[in-house]
Amino acid sequence: MTDPQNGGPEVAAEGGLVAELQHMTAEERAEHAAEVADVVAPDRDIDVEVGQTLLEVDDVTMRFGGLVALDQISFGIRRGEILGLIGPNGAGKTTCFNAMTGVYRPTSGEVRLEGKALGKTSRHGITQLGIARTFQNIRLFGEMTALENVVVGTDARHKTSLLGALVRSPRHHREEKAAVEKAMALLEFVGIADRAADRAKNLPYGYQRRLEIARALATEPKLLCLDEPAAGFNPAEKEDLMGLIRTIRDDGYTVLLIEHDMKLVMGVTDRIVVLEFGKKIAEGLPADIRENPAVIAAYLGVPDDDVA
Amino acid sequence: MTTTTTPATKAPGKRRVISEWWNNLSRVQQWGVLVPLVVLIYFLPVLNPPIITTQPGYDFPIAMFEVARYALVAIGLNVVVGQAGLLDLGYVGFFAIGAYVMALFTSPDSSLSHLPFLVVLPMAMVVTMIFGVILGTPTLRLRGDYLAIVTLGFGEIVRLLADNVDPLRGNSGFKEVGHPPGANADGSPLFNNSNGIPWYWLCVTLIIAILFLVGNLERSRVGRAWVAIRDDEDAAEIMGVPTFKFKIWAFISGAAIGGLSGALYAGQLGFVNNQKFDVVTSMLFLAAVILGGSGNKVGVILGACVVAYIPLRFQAIAEYKYLIFGVALIVLMIFRPQGLLGARQRLLAYGRQAYQRLLGRGEQISSDGALQTEPTPGSKL
């Protein structure tokens, strides 16, 4: 089934890179992983120093008719950290996410990326500015292969126009080559390169979750927002995912993580913001959040006689 | 790519084998198959093969031109419906505009200045593209059924304008519409309306050129954006695809091909009036796309061949063609909703090399949609 390609000398032997990896020594594999991480690492200029506030949610209120889904929420995400956004069901986590990524426009207050208000920026504009997200219920492009899905992500940074694509301009070739390189590295980075050629809808659930992360990373985000990436995972898979999220952070990305699973959140985040009924009830280091009485009350409830 | 159509319609298993075989051929080998096939297609009207021929009922070369014209329309409509997933029920409107532009600028019945056919042909495309923008800008904010209804209205508006606007001459129409240059040995024009062969060759040549261009679009940022919009428009938008812009581009591309086809039609027939641009024709175009497999270039050509050829070949049943196609579509929707050939497109200019390098094999081809018989493993959603 493998016929010689006229595609250049770097074409790998039978079985391709994925099969080759299995025959590598641990050392070679680590070296390869480092190369991959290098390709994946963000190479955009960010106006904010590491540790400074990258994205600021400032006094955001989100009202749907009479329902106040978010009530004057303010917090900041610092460049280079993993910030956890937690809260019981219906606390407004996803609404907050949507307000940040332009799906909703805040009723009042504003969201600032690198000090610039997002205001009326369109949804695709916000992605191009540098906020990428995954979805709580997976939303991949089912008819595309895994690789194609990731390349759609890279397209967010591309400029080829209809005319350029029609005549296959030099820019088109350059972008296509770079996109495929990057996408392949991303698939390896999240650990699903062995299914690169499969249609997204035919991938196993865990692969689909990881593919969403790869696709979001492909847009070269300054801030990566993960909406319950571990939903439906068993403990071992969650453990793997925590590792991946840490690797993403160590590679130079800033991550906002919505998660239900307290163990995962405590284990992976640098700081945590807690929402309940649309209000921020706590913010701080995981260890402090664990001890915070308001958070404990929100999650476990309060005995009746303590109320009032 | 016009291969794998003829043998590929048999059993699903067989089709998969064929497409897999095709996919694993190298570029050179693929050309080795394609070139003879294209040559054969070119010479079909000259050969006039016994069983396939439509004679004595209908002139075979002209029938072949009809088929090719339908194929061109189907390729254009496939960009809009198949690739970008925008249901367009008024595609005949673009076709009509192309035909009328050709008539207005070449027919002696028109008061406008007369231009050569080959100048008007690209002009027809440009004018339909402008109409694509005019239709698309307000309507492409709509989705699904709503868009379908508005486009249906657009098709009707174009037809009614042709009926009622005096300079468009309603039913009396335009005679002696222009044709490309060239003459036979005896001095009669090469492109006349009784000899279909030159027209067929022109049309097939244009189809091949358009297939290349559409293929270029498909394997680019543009094609990927279209498929992303088709699969999940909101997710596409959030992944940084400016969906509105790309939908307009899809409309423009589709409109240009529709206009080209309409202009060719006008030239070959030599006569344009307000007939033949009704909703039913639009439906027939759409039927070709759906029947063949929307989102599959080879499929829609196949669909167009079926829709255009059958009524010409079997004149006895031509009267019942809408009935037959209607029943065929219903049956198809029950047993094979993805059409004869399911949607499949390659979306990466360097995909072959990439898959080969990563996995040592080609991509997953079996495209037979969500409703295929074998269960799709793992997808819990």
Contacts between the chains, C-beta under 8 A, distances in Angstrom:
chain1	res1	chain2	res2	distance
A	1	B	24	5.6
A	1	B	361	5.7
A	1	B	362	7.9
A	2	B	356	7.5
A	2	B	360	5.4
A	2	B	361	6.3
A	3	B	24	6.2
A	3	B	25	7.1
A	3	B	26	5.2
A	3	B	29	7.8
A	4	B	26	7.0
A	5	B	26	7.0
A	5	B	352	6.9
A	5	B	353	6.2
A	5	B	356	5.2
A	6	B	26	6.3
A	6	B	27	6.0
A	6	B	28	7.1
A	7	B	350	7.8
A	7	B	352	6.6
A	7	B	353	3.7
A	7	B	356	6.7
A	8	B	353	6.8
A	10	B	357	6.9
A	11	B	353	6.9
A	11	B	356	5.9
A	11	B	357	5.9
A	12	B	356	7.6
A	12	B	357	5.2
A	12	B	360	6.7
A	13	B	360	7.4
A	14	B	360	5.3
A	15	B	359	7.6
A	15	B	360	4.2
A	16	B	355	7.9
A	16	B	356	6.6
A	16	B	357	5.9
A	16	B	358	5.0
A	16	B	359	4.3
A	16	B	360	3.4
A	16	B	361	7.3
A	17	B	357	5.9
A	17	B	358	5.1
A	17	B	359	7.6
A	18	B	358	5.9
A	18	B	359	5.7
A	18	B	360	7.9
A	19	B	359	7.8
A	19	B	360	6.3
A	101	B	238	6.6
A	102	B	238	8.0
A	103	B	238	7.1
A	122	B	237	7.9
A	122	B	242	7.6
A	123	B	237	4.8
A	123	B	238	5.5
A	124	B	237	5.3
A	124	B	238	7.4
A	124	B	239	7.9
A	124	B	240	4.9
A	124	B	241	5.9
A	124	B	242	4.9
A	124	B	243	7.2
A	127	B	238	6.3
A	127	B	239	6.3
A	127	B	240	3.7
A	128	B	240	5.3
A	132	B	239	7.7
A	132	B	240	7.9
A	133	B	238	6.5
A	135	B	235	7.0
A	137	B	381	7.1
A	138	B	381	6.2
A	139	B	232	5.3
A	139	B	234	7.4
A	139	B	235	4.0
A	140	B	231	7.9
A	140	B	232	7.8
A	140	B	235	7.5
A	141	B	227	6.5
A	141	B	228	5.0
A	141	B	231	4.1
A	141	B	232	6.2
A	141	B	235	7.1
A	141	B	236	7.4
A	142	B	231	5.6
A	142	B	232	7.9
A	142	B	370	7.6
A	143	B	227	6.3
A	143	B	230	7.5
A	143	B	231	5.5
A	143	B	295	7.8
A	143	B	343	6.4
A	143	B	367	7.8
A	144	B	224	7.5
A	144	B	227	6.1
A	144	B	228	7.5
A	144	B	231	7.1
A	144	B	347	6.3
A	145	B	363	5.3
A	145	B	364	6.6
A	147	B	348	6.9
A	147	B	351	7.2
A	147	B	354	6.3
A	147	B	355	7.1
A	147	B	358	7.8
A	147	B	363	7.8
A	148	B	224	6.4
A	148	B	227	7.9
A	148	B	347	4.7
A	148	B	348	6.2
A	148	B	351	7.6
A	151	B	224	6.3
A	151	B	347	7.3
A	151	B	348	6.1
A	152	B	224	5.1
A	152	B	225	7.3
A	152	B	228	5.1
A	152	B	236	7.4
A	152	B	239	5.9
A	152	B	241	7.0
A	153	B	239	5.7
A	153	B	240	7.3
A	155	B	221	4.6
A	155	B	224	6.1
A	155	B	225	6.7
A	155	B	240	6.9
A	155	B	241	6.9
A	156	B	239	6.4
A	156	B	240	2.7
A	156	B	241	7.4
A	157	B	240	7.8
A	158	B	221	5.2
A	160	B	220	6.2
A	160	B	221	4.9
A	160	B	222	7.4
A	162	B	217	7.3
A	162	B	222	5.7
A	162	B	249	4.8
A	162	B	252	7.6
A	162	B	253	7.3
A	164	B	220	7.9
A	165	B	216	5.9
A	165	B	217	5.3
A	165	B	220	3.5
A	165	B	221	6.4
A	165	B	222	4.7
A	165	B	223	7.6
A	166	B	213	5.6
A	166	B	216	5.7
A	166	B	217	6.2
A	167	B	216	7.5
A	168	B	216	5.6
A	168	B	220	7.9
A	168	B	349	7.6
A	172	B	220	6.0
A	172	B	221	7.8
A	172	B	349	7.2
A	173	B	349	7.1
A	175	B	221	7.1
A	176	B	219	7.8
A	176	B	220	7.1
A	176	B	348	6.9
A	176	B	349	4.0
A	176	B	350	5.6
A	177	B	349	8.0
A	177	B	350	5.9
A	179	B	348	7.9
A	180	B	348	6.0
A	180	B	350	4.7
A	180	B	351	7.2
A	180	B	353	7.8
A	180	B	354	4.6
A	183	B	354	7.8
A	184	B	354	5.9
A	184	B	357	7.5
A	184	B	358	5.8
A	187	B	358	7.6
A	193	B	358	5.7
A	194	B	359	7.2
A	196	B	354	7.6
A	196	B	355	6.6
A	196	B	358	5.1
A	196	B	359	6.3
A	197	B	355	4.8
A	197	B	358	7.6
A	197	B	359	5.7
A	197	B	361	7.1
A	197	B	362	6.9
A	197	B	363	3.9
A	197	B	364	5.3
A	198	B	363	8.0
A	198	B	364	4.9
A	199	B	364	5.7
A	199	B	367	7.9
A	201	B	370	6.9
A	201	B	376	6.5
A	201	B	379	5.4
A	202	B	364	7.1
A	202	B	376	5.0
A	202	B	377	6.8
A	202	B	378	6.9
A	202	B	379	6.6
A	203	B	378	6.2
A	203	B	379	7.4
A	204	B	377	7.0
A	204	B	378	3.6
A	205	B	378	6.0
A	205	B	379	7.5
A	205	B	380	5.0
A	205	B	381	7.9
A	207	B	378	7.5
A	208	B	379	7.6
A	208	B	381	7.9
A	215	B	239	6.5
A	216	B	239	7.7
A	219	B	239	6.6
A	219	B	240	5.3
A	232	B	380	7.5
